[in-house]
């Protein structure tokens, strides 16, 4: 009796990743005072979208987005959700304040919370 090997391999299904190629930045400076107990990272594209001519405006808008994130996490207690974040910007042409809306998404993974634009996920 002769042994034969069955070498027919089945390819594994592709692994579905939740995150695209996005760089993530630590937002630790504002997280402890808001009550977060996990590490918070924001996407580079969210940071760029919040960027304004005045650095203090960026920090305040990021703080507001993190505050809303904490608020929704406490209320909803879900590992994943999206919300709309409205912010005021000065229009460079007219000089008036206009409302800009960003659709943000939150993913909670173990000891990490990711906050970014909905396109980042």
N, CA, C and O of each residue as an XYZ file, in Angstrom:
484
protein
N       0.827     -1.153      0.000
C       0.000      0.000      0.000
C       0.886      1.235      0.000
O       1.817      1.363      0.795
N       0.574      2.120     -0.898
C       1.371      3.329     -1.048
C       0.549      4.533     -0.605
O      -0.631      4.656     -0.933
N       1.194      5.414      0.143
C       0.522      6.623      0.609
C       0.649      7.710     -0.447
O       1.683      7.844     -1.101
N      -0.391      8.462     -0.598
C      -0.335      9.598     -1.528
C      -0.725     10.867     -0.766
O      -1.534     10.844      0.162
N      -0.136     11.934     -1.185
C      -0.398     13.218     -0.545
C      -1.424     14.002     -1.355
O      -1.366     14.051     -2.583
N      -2.347     14.602     -0.650
C      -3.301     15.483     -1.296
C      -2.795     16.910     -1.118
O      -2.892     17.482     -0.032
N      -2.258     17.476     -2.184
C      -1.668     18.809     -2.110
C      -2.541     19.868     -2.795
O      -2.036     20.885     -3.270
N      -3.797     19.629     -2.839
C      -4.673     20.649     -3.430
C      -5.025     21.659     -2.336
O      -5.697     21.333     -1.357
N      -4.560     22.870     -2.525
C      -4.755     23.909     -1.524
C      -5.942     24.784     -1.907
O      -6.182     25.066     -3.081
N      -6.664     25.196     -0.895
C      -7.768     26.118     -1.096
C      -7.299     27.488     -0.630
O      -6.798     27.642      0.484
N      -7.466     28.472     -1.491
C      -7.018     29.814     -1.103
C      -7.963     30.390     -0.060
O      -9.179     30.208     -0.111
N      -7.373     31.071      0.857
C      -8.164     31.695      1.932
C      -8.917     32.893      1.366
O      -8.423     33.577      0.470
N     -10.100     33.140      1.886
C     -10.825     34.327      1.413
C     -10.073     35.591      1.810
O      -9.377     35.612      2.825
N     -10.212     36.642      1.010
C      -9.488     37.873      1.351
C      -9.971     38.426      2.690
O     -11.156     38.375      3.020
N      -9.029     38.946      3.434
C      -9.334     39.504      4.745
C      -9.916     40.894      4.545
O      -9.312     41.749      3.897
N     -11.077     41.104      5.101
C     -11.716     42.409      4.993
C     -11.168     43.302      6.100
O     -11.336     43.021      7.286
N     -10.522     44.360      5.697
C      -9.995     45.290      6.689
C     -10.976     46.439      6.866
O     -11.610     46.894      5.913
N     -11.082     46.882      8.070
C     -11.990     47.969      8.378
C     -11.363     49.300      7.979
O     -12.076     50.243      7.636
N     -10.051     49.383      8.021
C      -9.376     50.650      7.830
C      -8.627     50.672      6.506
O      -7.963     49.705      6.132
N      -8.744     51.779      5.815
C      -7.992     51.975      4.589
C      -6.590     52.448      4.970
O      -6.257     52.557      6.150
N      -5.789     52.722      3.967
C      -4.455     53.269      4.223
C      -4.587     54.706      4.693
O      -4.519     55.641      3.896
N      -4.769     54.867      5.953
C      -4.956     56.187      6.549
C      -3.962     56.346      7.680
O      -3.763     55.429      8.478
N      -3.332     57.523      7.748
C      -2.461     57.769      8.891
C      -3.305     58.280     10.047
O      -4.225     59.077      9.870
N      -2.971     57.807     11.212
C      -3.726     58.154     12.416
C      -2.818     58.917     13.366
O      -1.652     58.569     13.551
N      -3.376     59.968     13.966
C      -2.630     60.834     14.876
C      -3.199     60.708     16.286
O      -4.412     60.606     16.474
N      -2.318     60.717     17.259
C      -2.749     60.625     18.648
C      -3.358     61.961     19.075
O      -2.780     63.023     18.842
N      -4.522     61.892     19.697
C      -5.194     63.110     20.171
C      -5.167     63.163     21.693
O      -6.114     63.647     22.313
N      -4.108     62.678     22.287
C      -4.011     62.541     23.734
C      -4.084     63.825     24.521
O      -4.456     63.793     25.694
N      -3.747     64.944     23.935
C      -3.721     66.206     24.677
C      -5.102     66.617     25.175
O      -5.207     67.309     26.189
N      -6.161     66.208     24.486
C      -7.502     66.666     24.862
C      -8.382     65.556     25.422
O      -9.518     65.814     25.821
N      -7.887     64.351     25.456
C      -8.773     63.231     25.765
C      -9.016     63.037     27.257
O     -10.134     62.705     27.652
N      -8.016     63.230     28.085
C      -8.177     62.973     29.513
C      -9.144     63.952     30.162
O      -9.936     63.563     31.019
N      -9.087     65.219     29.763
C      -9.993     66.198     30.378
C     -11.443     65.995     29.931
O     -12.363     66.500     30.575
N     -11.651     65.267     28.841
C     -13.013     64.977     28.371
C     -13.581     63.705     28.988
O     -14.780     63.447     28.875
N     -12.738     62.911     29.636
C     -13.225     61.711     30.301
C     -12.959     60.416     29.557
O     -13.454     59.367     29.969
N     -12.192     60.454     28.476
C     -11.854     59.232     27.762
C     -10.904     58.384     28.596
O      -9.992     58.910     29.234
N     -11.115     57.088     28.592
C     -10.224     56.169     29.301
C      -9.421     55.316     28.326
O      -8.581     54.520     28.743
N      -9.676     55.480     27.033
C      -8.962     54.729     25.998
C      -8.126     55.690     25.161
O      -8.300     56.907     25.229
N      -7.230     55.132     24.384
C      -6.400     55.931     23.480
C      -7.276     56.407     22.323
O      -8.030     55.622     21.750
N      -7.177     57.688     21.982
C      -7.956     58.272     20.898
C      -6.997     58.652     19.779
O      -5.988     59.318     20.009
N      -7.324     58.221     18.565
C      -6.558     58.619     17.394
C      -7.506     59.202     16.368
O      -8.609     58.695     16.163
N      -7.064     60.277     15.721
C      -7.862     60.902     14.671
C      -7.139     60.712     13.342
O      -5.914     60.592     13.301
N      -7.901     60.686     12.269
C      -7.289     60.492     10.959
C      -6.618     61.784     10.503
O      -7.011     62.883     10.895
N      -5.608     61.623      9.677
C      -4.894     62.773      9.127
C      -5.846     63.626      8.293
O      -5.756     64.853      8.311
N      -6.754     62.986      7.565
C      -7.684     63.750      6.725
C      -8.657     64.579      7.574
O      -9.045     65.673      7.162
N      -9.058     64.079      8.747
C      -9.892     64.878      9.642
C      -9.107     66.066     10.162
O      -9.628     67.180     10.210
N      -7.879     65.847     10.547
C      -7.038     66.944     11.018
C      -6.870     68.001      9.931
O      -6.914     69.199     10.210
N      -6.676     67.554      8.693
C      -6.543     68.492      7.573
C      -7.851     69.247      7.324
O      -7.832     70.440      7.019
N      -8.989     68.550      7.455
C     -10.286     69.192      7.225
C     -10.583     70.246      8.291
O     -11.282     71.223      8.020
N     -10.065     70.056      9.482
C     -10.275     71.025     10.562
C      -9.289     72.182     10.503
O      -9.472     73.190     11.186
N      -8.245     72.045      9.692
C      -7.191     73.048      9.604
C      -7.764     74.361      9.099
O      -8.511     74.387      8.120
N      -7.416     75.437      9.763
C      -7.861     76.770      9.390
C      -6.652     77.684      9.471
O      -5.560     77.259      9.847
N      -6.856     78.931      9.118
C      -5.744     79.884      9.154
C      -5.237     80.119     10.568
O      -4.052     80.385     10.772
N      -6.117     80.022     11.529
C      -5.757     80.272     12.925
C      -5.596     78.917     13.629
O      -6.514     78.097     13.617
N      -4.442     78.688     14.232
C      -4.152     77.403     14.888
C      -5.111     77.134     16.045
O      -5.511     75.990     16.260
N      -5.480     78.162     16.784
C      -6.392     77.976     17.911
C      -7.755     77.472     17.455
O      -8.407     76.719     18.178
N      -8.197     77.879     16.255
C      -9.471     77.391     15.722
C      -9.425     75.892     15.488
O     -10.392     75.185     15.772
N      -8.297     75.403     14.969
C      -8.131     73.957     14.737
C      -8.239     73.202     16.050
O      -8.937     72.192     16.132
N      -7.557     73.682     17.071
C      -7.584     73.017     18.372
C      -8.994     73.023     18.971
O      -9.439     72.021     19.529
N      -9.688     74.152     18.854
C     -11.037     74.235     19.403
C     -11.996     73.316     18.650
O     -12.835     72.662     19.268
N     -11.881     73.261     17.334
C     -12.764     72.400     16.540
C     -12.483     70.931     16.817
O     -13.408     70.119     16.868
N     -11.221     70.585     16.995
C     -10.879     69.208     17.338
C     -11.426     68.860     18.722
O     -11.960     67.770     18.929
N     -11.292     69.785     19.659
C     -11.833     69.570     21.001
C     -13.348     69.352     20.932
O     -13.879     68.459     21.592
N     -14.043     70.170     20.132
C     -15.492     70.036     19.990
C     -15.871     68.692     19.377
O     -16.831     68.059     19.819
N     -15.127     68.250     18.362
C     -15.404     66.951     17.730
C     -15.169     65.812     18.721
O     -15.931     64.846     18.749
N     -14.126     65.921     19.525
C     -13.858     64.894     20.535
C     -14.927     64.908     21.628
O     -15.322     63.852     22.123
N     -15.393     66.096     22.003
C     -16.453     66.192     23.006
C     -17.722     65.506     22.497
O     -18.358     64.754     23.235
N     -18.093     65.763     21.235
C     -19.270     65.107     20.664
C     -19.080     63.598     20.587
O     -20.019     62.840     20.829
N     -17.885     63.165     20.256
C     -17.588     61.733     20.206
C     -17.813     61.101     21.568
O     -18.464     60.061     21.671
N     -17.280     61.719     22.614
C     -17.462     61.199     23.969
C     -18.936     61.187     24.343
O     -19.421     60.225     24.939
N     -19.640     62.244     23.997
C     -21.069     62.355     24.283
C     -21.844     61.202     23.632
O     -22.656     60.550     24.289
N     -21.594     60.954     22.344
C     -22.295     59.869     21.645
C     -21.879     58.494     22.167
O     -22.703     57.581     22.227
N     -20.610     58.339     22.543
C     -20.171     57.054     23.096
C     -20.895     56.735     24.393
O     -21.281     55.590     24.626
N     -21.081     57.736     25.232
C     -21.772     57.522     26.504
C     -23.247     57.218     26.265
O     -23.810     56.328     26.902
N     -23.869     57.948     25.355
C     -25.299     57.765     25.112
C     -25.624     56.465     24.376
O     -26.592     55.784     24.712
N     -24.811     56.122     23.369
C     -25.162     55.007     22.500
C     -24.514     53.697     22.897
O     -25.101     52.636     22.686
N     -23.332     53.739     23.460
C     -22.627     52.532     23.885
C     -22.577     51.490     22.767
O     -22.905     50.322     22.975
N     -22.160     51.932     21.576
C     -21.992     51.041     20.428
C     -20.540     51.093     19.973
O     -19.872     52.106     20.180
N     -20.037     50.026     19.358
C     -18.638     50.024     18.926
C     -18.383     50.813     17.647
O     -17.229     51.056     17.292
N     -19.446     51.216     16.951
C     -19.266     51.920     15.693
C     -20.486     52.802     15.431
O     -21.624     52.349     15.557
N     -20.246     54.054     15.069
C     -21.355     54.945     14.724
C     -20.810     56.136     13.940
O     -19.603     56.377     13.901
N     -21.722     56.870     13.322
C     -21.382     58.063     12.553
C     -22.245     59.223     13.024
O     -23.352     59.029     13.525
N     -21.722     60.429     12.854
C     -22.485     61.623     13.188
C     -21.989     62.789     12.352
O     -20.900     62.744     11.780
N     -22.803     63.834     12.290
C     -22.454     65.029     11.528
C     -21.910     66.089     12.473
O     -22.496     66.376     13.517
N     -20.784     66.659     12.087
C     -20.132     67.694     12.882
C     -20.158     68.990     12.078
O     -19.569     69.068     11.000
N     -20.836     69.998     12.598
C     -20.938     71.302     11.943
C     -19.958     72.267     12.588
O     -19.835     72.320     13.812
N     -19.264     73.029     11.754
C     -18.330     74.019     12.268
C     -18.437     75.299     11.454
O     -18.825     75.277     10.286
N     -18.091     76.402     12.079
C     -18.117     77.696     11.410
C     -16.753     78.013     10.840
O     -15.725     77.804     11.485
N     -16.760     78.521      9.620
C     -15.529     78.933      8.951
C     -15.735     80.310      8.356
O     -16.843     80.658      7.948
N     -14.680     81.088      8.308
C     -14.761     82.395      7.670
C     -14.515     82.209      6.174
O     -13.485     81.676      5.762
N     -15.483     82.659      5.368
C     -15.348     82.581      3.922
C     -14.290     83.580      3.475
O     -14.374     84.763      3.808
N     -13.302     83.119      2.729
C     -12.186     83.981      2.337
C     -12.613     85.055      1.341
O     -11.996     86.118      1.276
N     -13.654     84.788      0.571
C     -14.085     85.754     -0.443
C     -15.000     86.815      0.159
O     -14.746     88.012      0.025
N     -16.065     86.370      0.822
C     -17.039     87.338      1.345
C     -16.691     87.834      2.748
O     -17.151     88.902      3.151
N     -15.902     87.093      3.481
C     -15.551     87.480      4.838
C     -16.608     87.109      5.862
O     -16.436     87.378      7.051
N     -17.705     86.491      5.420
C     -18.768     86.072      6.339
C     -18.479     84.672      6.867
O     -17.709     83.903      6.290
N     -19.126     84.379      7.982
C     -19.005     83.044      8.573
C     -19.987     82.102      7.882
O     -21.159     82.438      7.714
N     -19.514     80.931      7.486
C     -20.361     79.936      6.843
C     -20.270     78.631      7.633
O     -19.278     78.377      8.317
N     -21.302     77.818      7.533
C     -21.335     76.534      8.229
C     -20.800     75.453      7.300
O     -21.243     75.328      6.158
N     -19.855     74.684      7.793
C     -19.313     73.536      7.064
C     -19.677     72.282      7.843
O     -19.496     72.226      9.059
N     -20.189     71.279      7.144
C     -20.564     70.023      7.794
C     -19.603     68.919      7.395
O     -19.278     68.752      6.219
N     -19.159     68.174      8.384
C     -18.291     67.012      8.152
C     -19.009     65.783      8.683
O     -19.579     65.824      9.773
N     -18.989     64.700      7.935
C     -19.574     63.441      8.392
C     -18.444     62.638      9.023
O     -17.517     62.213      8.333
N     -18.522     62.431     10.337
C     -17.478     61.738     11.084
C     -17.931     60.332     11.452
O     -19.122     60.059     11.599
N     -16.947     59.450     11.596
C     -17.218     58.064     11.971
C     -16.308     57.685     13.136
O     -15.164     58.132     13.222
N     -16.838     56.857     14.028
C     -16.098     56.417     15.211
C     -16.074     54.893     15.222
O     -17.103     54.249     15.015
N     -14.908     54.322     15.462
C     -14.735     52.879     15.639
C     -14.038     52.642     16.968
O     -13.008     53.253     17.254
N     -14.601     51.755     17.779
C     -14.005     51.408     19.063
C     -13.452     49.998     18.954
O     -14.196     49.062     18.663
N     -12.165     49.836     19.184
C     -11.482     48.547     19.130
C     -10.663     48.369     20.399
O      -9.668     49.066     20.596
N     -11.065     47.453     21.251
C     -10.368     47.166     22.510
C     -10.059     48.450     23.273
O     -10.971     49.085     23.802
N      -8.788     48.841     23.340
C      -8.376     50.028     24.087
C      -8.097     51.219     23.171
O      -7.349     52.125     23.540
N      -8.696     51.218     21.977
C      -8.433     52.254     20.982
C      -9.749     52.769     20.418
O     -10.653     51.988     20.118
N      -9.851     54.078     20.278
C     -10.998     54.703     19.625
C     -10.453     55.495     18.441
O      -9.569     56.338     18.595
N     -10.998     55.210     17.256
C     -10.583     55.906     16.046
C     -11.685     56.855     15.617
O     -12.852     56.473     15.539
N     -11.308     58.091     15.342
C     -12.229     59.126     14.887
C     -11.708     59.680     13.583
O     -10.559     60.113     13.501
N     -12.544     59.670     12.563
C     -12.113     60.184     11.277
C     -13.291     60.513     10.388
O     -14.450     60.326     10.759
N     -12.967     61.010      9.198
C     -14.015     61.227      8.209
C     -14.569     59.876      7.791
O     -13.880     58.861      7.894
N     -15.778     59.857      7.332
C     -16.421     58.585      6.999
C     -15.661     57.884      5.866
O     -15.696     56.656      5.784
N     -14.981     58.626      4.998
C     -14.222     58.038      3.898
C     -12.974     57.294      4.387
O     -12.396     56.505      3.638
N     -12.557     57.533      5.620
C     -11.332     56.921      6.146
C     -11.536     55.464      6.556
O     -10.566     54.763      6.844
N     -12.775     55.006      6.586
C     -13.064     53.660      7.054
C     -13.548     52.770      5.932
O     -13.839     51.595      6.157
